Amino acid sequence: MAEVRAIVLRAAGINCDMETEYALESAGAEARRVHINRIIGDKGMLDDFQIIVFPGGFSYGDDVAAGKILANQVVHHLSEAVRRFIDNGKLVLGICNGFQALVKAGILPGDHKESGTAPGAGEGTSPRDRKDTEEEKPLKADSQAVTITYNDSGKFEDRWVYLAPQSERCVFIERGRQIYLPIAHGEGKVVAKDEVTLAELKSEGRIAFKYVDKDGQEGEYPVNPNGSIESIAGLTDDTGRVLGLMPHPERFVRATQHPRWTRSEEGADPDGMTIFNNAVKYVRENL
């Protein structure tokens, strides 16, 4: 069985790193919490890992905007390293503040190959068997077509929400399985710069999850807790190997973390583990 190694990024203000480390280890990975400054000082460190997670919290106090300073660190110091990591077929996960950072760094929902490579190209083949003939695109935080901003409610939202998977491509997702996860954010509203961008997100399968009600239907607040366009709760990229989502899967990895656990079905798998289990499974089968 292939060893799966994951980095959980640390920085000032990040506070979900230990829970994320635990979730990855519960899925069978070897996980390490590593400060971003260590990676900046030794970019080759990433070569020894197959998964990198940008966990939740309030990186750098969310000064300027949520996730913006962390995103700038990635763009200005780790652009080539992250690009190489993704192009080598590895996985990137951003949770809450980590999702905000991935969007503001231009990693989501941006293309990781030149246009001309059709969405889904290379599916069904191992990344190690593909030829890297496509020209790389640099990360550009100033060219983002999507951002994440303040909740419509004008307040911090702390509640549990239902999520319906949308992407047929994203390797983190269990297709057809609606999941239930907690949110905790003040800036979770996903917006696109124009209708063209929104249409592309939909047509290219970049929407990973939508907020829905118990019956799987989209709705107004509080079903959609922040006012995101198209009820977007998570995005994936053109490779399907990068996922960002506002809800916290690492906070539902044990049955007793469910708010109604005493009335839940016995033996039900905690929904948050699907994200981590699928990531570890993918690495074992493809890398």
C-alpha positions in Angstrom: 0.0 0.0 0.0 1.5 3.3 -1.1 2.4 5.8 1.6 0.5 9.0 1.5 2.1 12.1 2.9 0.3 15.4 3.5 1.3 18.8 4.6 -1.0 20.9 6.7 0.0 24.5 6.3 0.5 26.7 9.3 0.7 30.5 9.7 -0.2 33.1 12.2 -3.9 33.0 12.9 -4.6 29.5 11.4 -6.4 27.5 14.1 -7.8 24.4 12.4 -4.4 22.7 11.6 -4.5 20.1 14.4 -8.1 19.0 13.5 -7.1 18.7 9.9 -4.0 16.8 10.7 -6.1 14.4 12.7 -8.6 14.0 9.9 -5.8 13.1 7.4 -4.3 10.6 9.8 -7.7 9.1 10.4 -7.9 8.6 6.6 -4.6 6.8 6.6 -2.2 9.5 5.6 1.0 10.6 7.3 0.3 14.3 8.0 2.7 17.0 9.1 1.9 20.6 10.2 4.4 22.9 8.6 4.8 26.6 8.8 4.6 28.4 5.5 8.0 30.1 6.2 9.7 26.7 6.3 8.3 25.9 2.9 9.3 29.3 1.5 12.8 28.7 2.8 12.9 25.1 1.3 10.5 24.8 -1.6 11.8 21.4 -2.5 10.1 20.2 0.7 6.9 19.9 -1.3 8.4 17.2 -3.5 8.1 14.7 -0.6 4.3 15.1 -0.2 1.3 14.4 -2.3 -1.3 16.5 -0.6 -1.2 20.1 0.7 -4.0 21.5 2.8 -4.7 25.2 3.5 -6.7 24.8 6.7 -9.3 27.2 8.3 -8.8 30.0 10.8 -8.0 33.7 10.5 -4.6 33.8 8.8 -2.8 37.0 9.8 -5.9 38.2 11.5 -7.7 38.4 8.1 -6.2 41.9 7.8 -6.9 43.6 4.5 -9.4 40.8 3.6 -9.9 37.2 4.6 -7.0 35.0 3.3 -5.5 37.9 1.3 -2.1 38.1 3.1 -1.6 34.3 2.9 -2.6 34.4 -0.7 0.1 37.1 -1.4 2.7 34.9 0.3 1.8 32.1 -2.0 1.8 34.3 -5.1 5.1 36.0 -4.4 7.1 33.2 -2.8 5.6 29.9 -3.8 4.0 30.4 -7.2 6.3 28.0 -9.1 6.4 25.5 -6.3 2.6 25.3 -6.1 2.3 25.2 -9.9 4.7 22.3 -10.0 2.9 20.5 -7.2 -0.4 20.7 -9.1 1.0 19.9 -12.5 2.7 16.8 -11.0 -0.8 15.4 -10.4 -0.9 16.1 -6.6 -3.8 17.4 -4.5 -4.6 20.7 -2.9 -7.4 21.3 -0.4 -8.5 24.7 1.0 -10.9 24.8 3.9 -12.7 28.1 4.8 -9.9 30.5 5.2 -7.8 28.2 3.1 -10.5 28.4 0.4 -10.4 32.2 0.6 -6.6 32.1 0.1 -6.8 29.8 -2.9 -9.3 32.0 -4.6 -7.3 35.2 -3.9 -4.1 33.6 -5.0 -5.7 32.7 -8.3 -5.4 29.0 -7.8 -9.2 28.6 -7.8 -11.0 28.4 -10.1 -8.2 29.2 -12.5 -6.8 27.0 -15.2 -3.7 25.1 -14.6 -3.1 24.3 -18.2 -3.1 26.5 -21.3 -6.5 26.9 -23.0 -6.7 24.3 -25.6 -6.5 21.5 -23.1 -10.1 20.6 -22.8 -11.6 20.2 -19.3 -11.2 16.6 -18.3 -8.4 15.9 -20.8 -6.3 13.1 -19.6 -9.0 11.6 -17.4 -8.7 7.9 -16.8 -4.9 8.0 -17.0 -2.4 8.3 -14.2 -0.7 11.7 -13.8 2.7 9.9 -14.0 1.7 8.6 -17.5 0.8 12.0 -18.9 3.3 14.2 -20.8 3.8 17.7 -19.4 3.6 19.4 -22.8 1.2 22.2 -21.8 2.7 25.6 -21.0 2.4 26.6 -17.4 0.5 29.7 -16.4 1.8 31.8 -13.4 -0.4 32.4 -10.4 -1.8 35.9 -10.6 -3.7 37.2 -7.6 -4.6 40.4 -9.4 -6.4 38.6 -12.3 -8.9 36.7 -10.3 -12.4 36.4 -11.8 -14.0 35.1 -8.6 -13.7 36.3 -5.0 -15.2 35.6 -1.6 -16.6 38.5 0.4 -18.8 39.4 3.3 -21.9 37.4 4.1 -25.2 39.0 3.1 -26.4 38.6 6.7 -23.7 41.1 7.8 -22.7 38.8 10.6 -20.5 35.8 11.4 -22.4 32.6 10.5 -21.9 29.6 12.7 -24.3 26.7 11.8 -24.5 23.3 10.1 -25.4 23.2 6.4 -26.3 20.6 3.7 -24.1 20.3 0.7 -24.9 18.7 -2.7 -22.0 17.6 -4.9 -22.0 19.2 -8.4 -18.7 18.2 -10.0 -18.2 14.9 -11.9 -14.5 15.6 -12.0 -13.4 16.5 -8.5 -11.5 13.6 -6.9 -12.4 14.7 -3.3 -16.1 14.2 -3.9 -18.3 11.2 -3.5 -20.7 11.6 -6.3 -24.4 11.6 -5.4 -23.8 11.8 -1.7 -25.3 14.9 0.0 -23.3 15.8 3.1 -23.8 17.8 6.3 -21.0 20.0 7.6 -20.5 23.0 9.9 -19.6 26.5 8.7 -18.0 29.3 10.7 -17.2 32.4 8.7 -17.9 36.1 8.2 -16.7 36.3 4.6 -18.1 33.3 2.7 -20.1 34.8 -0.1 -18.7 33.6 -3.5 -19.1 36.1 -6.3 -18.0 36.2 -9.9 -16.9 39.3 -11.7 -19.5 38.9 -14.5 -22.1 36.6 -16.1 -19.5 35.2 -18.5 -17.4 34.0 -15.6 -20.4 32.5 -13.8 -21.5 30.7 -17.0 -18.0 29.2 -17.3 -18.0 28.0 -13.7 -21.2 26.1 -14.5 -20.4 24.8 -17.9 -16.9 23.7 -17.1 -17.9 21.9 -13.9 -15.9 24.2 -11.6 -18.7 24.3 -9.0 -17.9 21.5 -6.5 -20.7 21.9 -3.9 -23.9 23.9 -3.5 -25.7 24.8 -0.3 -29.0 22.9 -0.2 -31.7 22.0 2.3 -32.3 18.6 3.7 -34.3 17.6 0.6 -31.5 18.7 -1.7 -33.1 21.9 -2.9 -31.4 25.3 -3.1 -33.0 28.1 -1.1 -32.6 31.5 0.5 -31.0 32.2 3.9 -30.3 30.2 6.0 -30.2 27.4 3.5 -27.6 29.5 1.6 -26.0 31.0 4.7 -23.9 33.8 3.0 -25.6 34.7 -0.2 -23.2 33.0 -2.6 -24.2 33.2 -6.3 -25.7 29.9 -7.5 -25.5 28.7 -3.8 -21.8 27.9 -4.3 -20.2 26.4 -1.3 -17.1 25.0 -3.0 -15.1 25.2 -6.2 -12.7 22.9 -8.0 -10.3 23.6 -10.8 -10.0 22.2 -14.3 -7.9 19.2 -13.1 -10.4 18.2 -10.4 -7.4 17.9 -8.0 -7.8 21.2 -6.3 -10.8 21.8 -4.0 -11.8 24.7 -1.9 -14.9 24.8 0.3 -16.2 27.1 3.0 -17.7 24.4 5.3 -15.3 22.5 7.6 -15.0 18.7 6.9 -12.4 18.3 9.6 -15.0 19.2 12.2 -17.1 16.2 11.4 -14.8 13.2 11.3 -16.3 11.4 14.3 -19.9 10.5 14.8 -20.1 12.3 18.1 -19.4 15.6 16.4 -22.8 15.6 14.7 -25.2 17.9 16.6 -27.8 15.1 16.7 -25.4 12.2 17.1 -27.5 10.5 19.8 -30.4 10.2 17.3 -28.3 9.4 14.2 -28.2 6.1 12.5 -25.6 3.8 14.2 -22.5 3.2 12.1 -23.1 6.2 9.8 -19.8 7.5 8.4 -19.1 11.1 9.4 -19.6 13.1 6.3 -16.3 15.1 6.7 -14.3 11.9 6.3 -15.5 11.5 2.7 -13.3 14.4 1.6 -10.1 13.0 3.3 -10.8 9.4 2.5 -11.2 10.2 -1.2 -8.0 12.2 -1.3 -6.0 9.4 0.3 -7.6 6.8 -2.0 -6.8 8.9 -5.1 -3.1 9.3 -4.1 -2.7 5.6 -3.4 -4.3 4.6 -6.8 -2.6 7.3 -9.0 0.6 8.6 -7.5 
